[in-house]
């Protein structure tokens, strides 16, 4: 035998060299494998807990990265995950995420959790305890205790963890931060946030009649930690948001998208006190139309954040159900306030001026808008051109603490606690005294360190819920 230079060599030497090359194939330089090739070691194997609805779009967004590999799908409803199963035919399908994690724990690196709010924490904890990175849809959790738990568990287990409020990776939030850091509006003292949500039935009580469970749905798994109860038409797939057993209402649904720009720009932390306006829920509270199982049709909530380092206290006013703040004097009568359709927005008032944006931090503006032509602030914060989803994929591959995230749990946890504090105020307002009258307490004082309300102990029942037997958290 001759080599390409015409030199003779023995068959024995050829076989020996070939065997050596085969055994050592893994050390071949990457460029030899071909342009665009991504070795398995550089791919992230993702399991989707919740593969229908928002879970479907989440998994699709992850798959846009050539480094993402969807290897397992889990959903309690065969109808909802149909498209995901067709899109990822090689992914193994399960109905119970606990079974999936047990059987696939050696095959997966990370989990996407996109279920009803009720199940976020039990699924995320199970994955994180196995050392799997997690992407959890907003709101991060169903109650305040869970938000603190996930924040601490991610840090302890060195988990690359991101909340699914995708606007946090947008350019708008970063531009607002740059304006604020440059002192353009001075020190913030008042924030207004509003939304037209709910756009689902809310404040009307549970559906009146029970129904047979659809054969494609595992109702017991859908309930998860919630109390055992009959199936009712209307919960699945979307309207569960309006019921405290499963969802977190308009505030939970949109708060992470709308409060995030202000929370990040001003550098807020845990609130110190909260109150809700009885006017927003008066009709429901004092008439037969009040339903304790349902989130209110509209609410108005005020949260206070103590000033730091000589800065003033900050008051944040949240409004939903169509309630909107007064238009700023600096905004022209024909100029749009917040989103283009007026459905939501954020206004931050400072000692030297004001700024405004829409949902997700979109279309940020200084007020009056004429200041936009006068102010020129350099870009000091890195943008995220790859987007929120791919950012997380890349961070997981890089490893814990080695890449930036826009909404890591160290940030998303306090943000979520702030949002759920508003819900705690709403629910606490409705607590009845020994004579059957609503308490109507106006202000709750919060001890963030010890995770408790200090001036109305009955309100602490909403800090941590009870879990149905078999769904308890073991941490």
Buried (B, 14 or more C-beta within 10 A) or exposed (E): EEEEEEEEEEEEEEEEEEEEEEEEEEEEEEEEEEEEEEEEEEBBBBBBBBBBBBBBBBBBBBBEBEBBBBBBBBBBBBEBBBBBBEBBEEBBBBBBBBEBBEEBEEEBBBBBBBBBBBBBBBBBBBBBBBEBBBBBBBBBBBBBBBBBBBBBBBBEBEBBBBBBBBBBBBBBBBBBBBBBEEEBBBBBBBBBBBBBBBEBBBBBBBBEEEEEBBEEBBBBBBBBBBEEBEBBEBBBBBBBBBBBBBBBBBBBBBBBBBBBBBBBBBBBBBBBBBBBBBEBBEBBBEEEEBBEEBBBBBBBBBBBBBEEEEBBEBBBBBBBBEBBBEEBEBBEEEBBBBBEEEBBBBBBBBEEBBBBBBBBBBBBBBBBBEBEEEEEBEEEEEEBEBBBBBBBBBBBBEEBEEBEBBBBBEBBBBBBBBBBBBBBBBBBBBBEEEEEEBBEBEEBBBEBEEBBBEEBEEBBBBBBBEBBEEBEBEE
